[in-house]
Amino acid sequence: MSTSPLNVLFVCTHNSARSILAEGLMNHLGAGRFRGFSAGSCPSGRVNPLALATLESLGVSTTGMHSKSWNTFTAPDAPRLDLVITVCDAAANESCPVLPGSPATVHWGCADPSAIDGDVEAQRGAFAETARLISDRIQRLL
């Protein structure tokens, strides 16, 4: 039996909020059995500061997190992926690049917390709720 962790890629359009939350939570909750990554179909090039603040408030490391393209995972030196999870409806409806190893795919639709209008407290609440939803799903998967 292999002791290598299962590699899970979380995808959303901009790789700035939902997929970043999922990457951090998977690495935290997966306890070495699962390894999380994230990417976007059209990455924004920046991570939403509220995504990082939400993870940090949960005691999750944000070291090295950055917005990147899903094409990063088609490179010869990319990690072998076991599972790809889309976390936004737009990314789920796009044609993913061919990823080595033919990973399984699943869709976990989540509302975009960065699309919430309102004051900072409302926005923080939206990020916290999205993190809770993703955390619940990850814990079921684990």
N, C-alpha and C positions, 0 to 999 in steps of 0.2 A: 504494500500500500504506500502511495506517495505521501511524503510529508510536505510537499510544496503547497503553498496557499493557492486557493482558487482566485483567479484574477477576474475582477468585475469592472467593466467600463460603464460609467453613467454618462448619458448623452442628453444635452438640451441644445437649443439653438445657439445661444451666445456663450455658454460655459462661464456664466458669471454669478449664478445664484443656486438654482436647484441642483444641478449636477455637482457643483462645488460642495454644497451641503452633504450630498449623498457620498461623495468621495471621502470626505472627512469622517462622516459617521461610520461608513463601512470599515475604514482603517481603525477607528477607535473600538467599535463594537466587535469587529471580526477577530480581534485578539490573535492575530498572526495566522488564523485559519483562512481568512479571506483578505485579499488586497484590493483596495479600491483605487480607481483612476477616474478621471473625468475629461470630457472633451465636448466641443460644440461643432455643429454643422457650419455655422457662420460665427466663429468666435469674436467676441467684442474686443478682446485684447486686454480686458481689465476685469478683475473680480469685484463684485459689489461689496463695499466695505461692511454692509450689514450682514452679509453671508459670513464673512470672517468673524465679525463681532459675535454673531449667534453661536458659531462653533466654539469660539474661545470661552463664551459664557457657560458652555456645556463641558468645558475641560478638554476639548478636542484640539489637537495640534493643527495649525494651519501652515506650518513650515513648508515652503516650496510650492504652495498652491498658486497656480496661474492659469489664465484662460488660454486654451490651445485648440487647434483643429483636430477633428477625428482622424484626419490623414496622418497625424503623428503615429497612429497605431497601425498603419500599413507599412511602415518602414521595416527593413530587414532586422534591425536591432530592437524592435518594439517587443514589449512583453506579450507572451501568448495569452490570449483572452479566452476565458471559459464561458463568460456570460456578458451580454450587452443589455443594459436596461435604459430605455428612453424614459425621461421623466417630464417631457412636455409633449403635447399633442403635435405641435408643428414638426419637431424632430422625428416623431414616430411616423409621420406621413412622408418623410423624405427618403430617398434612396441612399442607404448607407454605402460607404465604400466596401469593397471586398476586404474582409479582415482575415488574416491568416488563421488557420485552425477551425474555421467555420463555427464560431461560438454560438451558443443558444441565445435567443433574443426574447425579451419580454418588455411590456410597456406598463409603467406605473405613472399614469397621468397625475400631475400636481399643478395646482394653480400657481402662477408666477407671483411670488411675493414682492418682487420689485415693481410690479404693475399696480400696486395698491396706492391709491391717492389718500392723502391725509397727512396728519402730523407725524413726527418721528416715532411717537409711541405706537401709532397705528401700524406704521411700517415695521417696527421691531416686533410687534405682535404677529404680523403676517409671516415674518421670517421664522419666528419661534414655532408657529403652528405648522409651517411647512417642514421644519426640522423634526417636529414630533411625528408627523405623518410618515416621513421617510424613515425615521428611526423605528417606528412600529413595523413597517414593511421589512426593513433589514432584519429586525429581531425575529420575525416569522421565517425569513429565508434562512437565517443561521440555525 
